Amino acid sequence: MKRPLTLAMTETQNVYQPMPQQLAELSQLGAHLEEIRRANVAHHVALARVAAARGAQIIGFGELFTGPYFASTQDPMWLGLAESAEDGPTIQTLKTVAKEESLVIVAPIYEQHGERRYNTAVVIDADGQVLGKYRKTHIPNGQNEQGRFTEGFYYDRADATQDGYFPVFKTRYAQVGVAICYDRHFEGVMSALKRHGAELILSPAVTFGAKSERLWDMEFEVDAVRHRVFIAGSNRLGAEQPWGVRYFGKSYVAGPNSRPPLDRSTPGLVMATIDLGELDAPDAAGWRLLEDARPDIYRE
């Protein structure tokens, strides 16, 4: 039985201006964090409304979409960009938008929770209700040929909740899971989300570098086939000043049988229509990977 779903992802970058051209000038932004947040939220709200007008039922925003990717350097100024995932200004705005547009929104924000901070995706249903949140479980610290990523300076890795580390959210349109950026590299993440009922997994990312780009083209494809699930990976596109790191974009959707065609006709948006009915049909290859797996032998 066909179960069509139209989804959208943002593929954009920080829109706040003016941004300094030199790293030494970053401190001048400390008094403008709320303006940075408002500019980027307004940008994404506009994209969400366009997506809804074009038939999208679910939209996934990019990782840490409320600002530039600040983790290329360590500066405590950016700690002030964190906000509540329950009643912070970004989520309050998006709850209204979700209800007005009958749109499921997956919003990866910089979360403040007590004294701790997290990289958190908040899932808002099409009636404007917050269904819950997923906190990034793996935190990268390192560098490649293009730049650094010092995320451990800014936020903690997730602790287990009553729903475990990998919750799946029953939205109006689909069972949705989230795996944020670095999470996608780790064995067991996508399979856990599938076991918990995910039909669609959104993987928002800020990723760059030659090896990352090579894996970007492989990982979602393999996991979508192996676990019989749709995976939508979104990445930033272009370079943000003053860091100058170039994000390669290349957002796409992988399905159990193919890559659905993409619509990139609206700048900043990548859209696709998928058929969730594929998940209910027999595997096109004749395989029964989930039934024939032997997890008891894999850790010998």
N, C-alpha and C positions, 0 to 999 in steps of 0.2 A: 504494500500500500504506500503510495507516494505521500510524503510529509515534507513539502517544500518549506524552506526557511531562507529568508534574505537577511544577510548579516553585513555589517560594515565595520571597518577598522580605520582608525586615523593613522596617517603616515605623514607626520609634520615635525615641527621643531618649535623651540621657544619663540614666541612672537613679541615679547616685550622689547620695547626700544625707548631710549637708546641704551645699548649695551656697551660697556667699555671695550676698547680694542686691546688693552694690555692687562695681563693678570694682576699687575701691581695696583691697578685701579679698581679691582673688584669691590674693595671695602666700601666704595661710595654707594653700592646697592643696598647696604644694610638698612637704610631708611625707606627703601622702596619695595620690601618684600610683599606687602599686601597688594601693591600695584602690579607686581609681577604675577602674583597669583590671579588677580582679577582679569588681567589681559589674557592669560592662557586659558582660564576657565571660559571666558566669553568666546574665545576662538573655538574652543571645542564644543560649546553649546551651539554655536552657529553651524558647525559641521554636523552635529547630531540632528539638528532640525532639517538640514538639507537631506541627510540620509533618510530620515523618517518620511519626508515628502517623496522620496524616490522609492519607498517601499520597504526600507530596512525595519526589521523587527528587533534586532539585537545590534548594539554597537559596542565595540571595545576600544577604549582610549589607550594611548601609549603609556608606557612605564613612566611614573613620576611626571605626569603630564602638566602639572601646575607650575612648572618652572623649567629652567635649563637643566641639563644633566650636570649637576654641580660636583659629582663625585670624582671628576678628573683631577681635582685638587682637594686638599683638606683645609677647610675654612669654617670655623664655628659659626660664622654669620648665618650660614644656610640652615642651621638648626632651627632658626626662627620661622622657617617656612612650613614646619610640621604643624598638623592640625588634627582635630578629633575626627575619627571615622564615624562617629555617631551623630554629632550635632555641629560639626565645623562648617564654615561658610561654603566650602565646595560641595559637600554632600547635601546641604540644605537647598542649594541652587539646583543640583541635579535631580533631586527628588521631584521638584516641581516640573522640570523638563520631561522626565520620564513619564509622569502622569499625563501631562498635556499632550505628549506625542505617542502615548501607548507604546513606549520604547523601553526595552531592557537595556540598562547601561552598566557596563563594567568599567569602573573608574579607579585606576591605580594611583593612589595619592601617597604623599609623605605623611605618615600617621604619627601623632603624639598621643601616647596612652600613659597617663601618669608621668613618671620620670623617664619612661622608655620611648623609643621611636622605632618605627617599622616601615618597610616598603610594603604597602597594603593595597590590595584590590577590593573595593567595595562593590557588591552586586546589588543593584537596585532593580526591582521588578517593574513591569509595565504599568502598575497602578501607583508607582511612587514609593512603595514600601521597601525599606532596606532588608534584604534577605539574610545578609551576613557579610563576612569578609574573609579573604585569604591573605595571609602574610607570607612574604617570600621566605622560603625555608633554607636556601643556600645563599651565602653572601660572599661575593668575590672580592679579592684584594690582590692586585697584581698589575702587570702592564704588558703591552704588546708593542709592535713597531709603530703604532700610531699614538698611543697615549696610555695613561694610567686609569685604574678603577679602584678607588679606595673606599668601598662602600661600608666596610666595617667601622669606619670613623663616624658614620652618620646614623646607622640603625642596626638593630639586633636581628638575629635570625628568629624565626617563629618558634614559639613554645606550643606544645600540644594543647588543643582546646577540647571541649566536650565532644566535638565532632572530629577529633583527630587533627592531623596535620593537613589533610587534603580533603576539605569539605566539597561537596557538590550541591549546587543550588537548583531547586525545582522552580524555574521561572515559568512565565505564561507560555513560552514558546518552545523551550527545550530544557533538558538537564545540562547545566553549565558548570564546568570546572575551570580553574585558573592555575597556570604555572608561569611564574614571572621570570623572564630572561634566563639567568644562570641556572635556574631550576631545570630547564629543559635538557641539560646535559647529563643529568644523573639518572642512572638506571633505577627504575621503580616508581618514578614520579608519575609518568603517564599511565602506567599499569594500575597504580593505586587509584587515580582518578577514574579510570575505566571501571575498576571493581566497585567503586562507590556510586556508579550509575551514570557517569558523564557520557553525554552524546556529542557535545561540543566542548572543546578545551580552547580557551583563549590564552595566548602566550605573548603578552606585551613585553617589548624589549628595548633597551638602548644598547646596541651592539655594533662593534666596529672591528676592523682588522681582517687580514687575509684568511687566517684559519677559521675565524668566526663566520666569515662569509661563506667559506666552503661548507662548513657544517650546517649553516642555515639552510642550504639547499638540500640537505640529506635528512636531517634528524626528524623533522615533522613528517616527511614522506614515509620513513620506515615505521615510526611509531603509529601513524594513522593506519597503515596496513596491518601491522602486528597486533594492534589492540582494537581494531575495528571501531574507530572513532574519528570524528572530524576535528582537525587542529588548525586554528587560525593564528598565525604568527604575525605580529605587527612590530615594525621597527621605525625609529626616527629616520629622517631623511635630510641630508645636507650637513652643514657645519654650523656650530654655535660659537659665537665670539664671547669671551676672548680665548677660549681653549683651542679652538680650531680643529678639533677632532671631527673627522668626516664619518657620518653614519650612512650606511649604504642602502637603507630602505628595504626594498625587495619583499615587502609584505605579501603574504599569499595564504591560501587555504589548501590543506592536504586532506584528502578523503580516503576511505578504505579501498577505493577502486581507481581513483584518478584525482587530478587537481581540477577543481571546478574553474571555469573561465572567470576572469576578473574584469571588473569595470573600474577604470581609473579616470573616467571622464570629468570628475570633480576634483580639482586640486586639493590635496590633503586627505582624500578619502579613497579607500579601496573597498569595493563591494563585490559580493558573490552570492549566488543562490545555490543552496545545497539541498539534497534530498535525504532527509533523515530516515526515510524508508529503506535506504541501502543498508542500514544497520540491522534491520529486521530480516533481510533476505539472506539466503545461503551465500557463503563466500564465493565470489566469482571463480576463484582458483580451485574450489573444491576442498579447501582446507578447513580444519576445525581447531585452530590454534588455541583458543581459550579452553576448549574441552580436553584437548590432548596434551596440554602442558603438564609438566611434572615438577612443580616448585619444590618438592621435598628433596630433590637431588641436586639443585643448582648451587648449593653452598658447600659442596664437598671439598 
